[in-house]
Structures are given as structure tokens and as C-alpha cells.
Amino acid sequence: MTRTCLSLLAALLAVAACDRPEPNPATDPAEPVDTPEAAAPPAAPPPGSGTIQPGAGPRSFVGRWAADVSWCPNTTGPEQPIEITTTRFEGYENSCAIASIDQVADGYEATLTCTAEGVVSSERVRMAVAGQALRLTWLNRDNAVVTLTKCTTLEDTPAG
């Protein structure tokens, strides 16, 4: 009886061994596993990145801003507001993508990739909001400072 059990067990192990696929050689890697987990983005940015990605983080700087509140209704010309979103910084005759943004003690420092009159450039700006005022410090323009006022809706803004 023991001999029969051993023979049966050996036969089962032989059949189980036949069903196992051979491992791929090192020169022929297996196809990647396609699962929902493999396609999901990481839960956190890679360590040491230190950058808030465009479209994320607080939005205190988002809005329409003008050097003079009477410019708020304007939609054309040099005396019009700039528009800032979490991914764009749009002004008169220039258009900028926010390439990266870092939170700092007094606001945010952003790297902008701008196109103005067909020329592409990189700009660094610090944005600090206090109430309805936005203080822009142009870091690569000798720290030039511009203070802007937040525009409300066109209906709420007095015409100039």
C-alpha cells in the first residue's frame, strides 16, 4: 500500500512539473504585466522632488490681476489684466506655461516657460498674495516688484 501511494504521488508530481512554464532566459525578458496597479500613478512624488506640480496645491494666486483696477474690464491692449491659473500665466503679448512651482515662506516661486513675439524664454517669479493684492517679484529681473489688484467678475468691476 505504501508503494502504491508513493507511485501515485510521483505520478502527480510529474504531471504538475509538466504544467510549469520554463522561465525566460535573461536575454529574453517576459512581457510586462498589464494590471490596473501597474498603470496607476504613484501615490506621492518621487523623494527629493520638492516641487508642486502644475495644477496642484493652493490656488491663492489664481485669478485675473491688474496694475490698475480700472483695467479689469479690458480684454485687449496693454492695459488689460493678466490671467493666472494653476498651469498658465497669460499677459499682454506673452503666454507662459507654469513649468514648476515651489511653496516658499511668503508665497510661491514659479518657473515659467514663456513665448512673447515668437521668442521662448524662461522666467522665475515669486507670487505672494495678501487679501486682494498680488505681489510679483521677478527673480531673474533684478528682483523687480509689481503689485497687482485682483479683478472680480466683469459685472462687478467699475469701468475706467
Secondary structure in CASP SS format (residue, H / E / C, confidence):
PFRMAT SS
TARGET T0000
AUTHOR 0000-0000-0000
METHOD secondary structure of the structure
MODEL  1
M C 1.00
T H 1.00
R H 1.00
T H 1.00
C H 1.00
L H 1.00
S H 1.00
L H 1.00
L H 1.00
A H 1.00
A H 1.00
L H 1.00
L H 1.00
A H 1.00
V H 1.00
A H 1.00
A H 1.00
C H 1.00
D H 1.00
R C 1.00
P C 1.00
E C 1.00
P C 1.00
N C 1.00
P C 1.00
A C 1.00
T C 1.00
D C 1.00
P C 1.00
A C 1.00
E C 1.00
P C 1.00
V C 1.00
D C 1.00
T C 1.00
P H 1.00
E H 1.00
A H 1.00
A H 1.00
A C 1.00
P C 1.00
P C 1.00
A C 1.00
A C 1.00
P C 1.00
P C 1.00
P C 1.00
G C 1.00
S C 1.00
G C 1.00
T C 1.00
I E 1.00
Q C 1.00
P C 1.00
G C 1.00
A C 1.00
G C 1.00
P C 1.00
R C 1.00
S C 1.00
F C 1.00
V C 1.00
G E 1.00
R E 1.00
W E 1.00
A E 1.00
A C 1.00
D C 1.00
V H 1.00
S H 1.00
W H 1.00
C C 1.00
P C 1.00
N C 1.00
T C 1.00
T C 1.00
G C 1.00
P C 1.00
E C 1.00
Q C 1.00
P C 1.00
I E 1.00
E E 1.00
I E 1.00
T C 1.00
T C 1.00
T C 1.00
R E 1.00
F E 1.00
E E 1.00
G E 1.00
Y C 1.00
E C 1.00
N E 1.00
S E 1.00
C E 1.00
A E 1.00
I E 1.00
A E 1.00
S E 1.00
I E 1.00
D E 1.00
Q E 1.00
V E 1.00
A C 1.00
D C 1.00
G E 1.00
Y E 1.00
E E 1.00
A E 1.00
T E 1.00
L E 1.00
T E 1.00
C E 1.00
T E 1.00
A E 1.00
E C 1.00
G C 1.00
V E 1.00
V E 1.00
S E 1.00
S E 1.00
E E 1.00
R E 1.00
V E 1.00
R E 1.00
M E 1.00
A E 1.00
V E 1.00
A E 1.00
G C 1.00
Q C 1.00
A E 1.00
L E 1.00
R E 1.00
L E 1.00
T E 1.00
W E 1.00
L C 1.00
N C 1.00
R C 1.00
D C 1.00
N C 1.00
A E 1.00
V E 1.00
V E 1.00
T E 1.00
L E 1.00
T E 1.00
K E 1.00
C E 1.00
T C 1.00
T C 1.00
L C 1.00
E C 1.00
D C 1.00
T C 1.00
P C 1.00
A C 1.00
G C 1.00
END
